[in-house]
Amino acid sequence: MKAELEGRQIETDFETKYIKPLNFEPPDVSLTEQEKTRKYLRVQDLVKVFQNGFKAVDGVNVRMYEG
């Protein structure tokens, strides 16, 4: 899926992998500009399973921007 933001498309497939696209709000263009200078954190398919088998986190996808 690509989101249209002020005439610019951004890739949103990894964020919408585990949620319905209609529940996803794409980031503001000013924030996605930080991706060009790598001033953001991207976590993809994060999973945390404890030794007893309990899954605390299962498939978290998120982008976090500076500021």
C-alpha positions in Angstrom: 0.0 0.0 0.0 1.2 3.5 -0.7 -0.2 6.6 1.0 -0.5 9.8 -0.9 0.8 12.8 1.1 0.7 16.2 -0.6 1.5 14.7 -4.0 4.2 12.3 -2.6 3.7 8.6 -2.1 5.3 6.8 0.9 5.5 3.0 1.4 3.2 1.8 4.2 3.2 -2.0 3.6 5.2 -2.8 6.7 3.0 -0.8 9.0 -0.2 -2.2 7.6 1.0 -5.8 7.6 -0.9 -6.7 10.8 -3.7 -4.1 10.8 -6.4 -3.0 8.4 -5.2 -0.2 6.2 -8.3 1.9 7.1 -7.0 1.9 10.7 -3.6 3.4 9.6 -2.9 7.1 9.6 0.2 7.9 7.5 2.8 10.3 9.0 3.0 13.9 8.0 5.2 14.8 5.0 7.5 16.8 7.3 8.2 13.7 9.3 8.8 11.4 6.3 11.4 13.9 5.1 13.5 12.7 8.0 13.8 9.3 6.3 16.1 10.9 3.7 18.6 11.8 6.4 18.0 8.7 8.4 16.8 10.6 11.5 14.1 8.0 12.3 13.8 4.6 13.9 12.1 1.7 12.1 11.1 -1.4 13.9 9.7 -4.3 11.8 8.2 -7.6 12.8 9.3 -7.3 16.4 8.5 -10.4 18.5 9.2 -11.2 22.1 8.7 -14.8 23.4 9.5 -15.7 26.9 11.1 -19.1 27.8 7.8 -20.4 29.0 6.3 -19.8 25.6 4.3 -16.6 26.4 4.3 -14.2 23.5 4.4 -10.7 24.9 4.8 -9.0 21.5 3.9 -10.5 18.1 4.6 -8.6 15.0 5.0 -4.9 15.9 5.8 -2.5 13.1 6.4 1.1 13.8 8.3 4.2 12.6 9.4 6.8 15.1 10.8 10.2 14.1 13.1 12.6 15.8 11.5 15.2 18.0 
